[in-house]
Amino acid sequence: MEAKAVLNMIRISPRKARLVIDTIRNKKISEAVAILQNQDKRSSEPVLKLLNSAVANAVNNNGMEADQLFVKTAFVNEGATLKRFRPRAHGRAYEILKRTSHITIVVSDER
């Protein structure tokens, strides 16, 4: 059985979030939590919260055992890009792209 948690429109670049997500894919929950707590990346805190949410969904909604779960699928998609402008010399304006991410984690109790 599977349980899922999704985090939409988080203000972290997808490229940077994928560095963290790639480290926990196909790991047991206890191992994934330990990796995220000891990782020195800005996106590890929201990913840890999302992982805990997926585990809570599995336990409360589906009646699964928390110690038997593992991260079956974890991926990051690109969200909407916020466009901002910065003034430059001679009256020009340069565009700054503030990227967002959609993060999805699926946990399962069967391999």
Helices and strands as residue ranges (DSSP letters): E 2-10, H 14-24, H 29-37, H 44-62, G 66-68, E 70-78, E 82-87, G 89-91, E 93-98, E 101-108
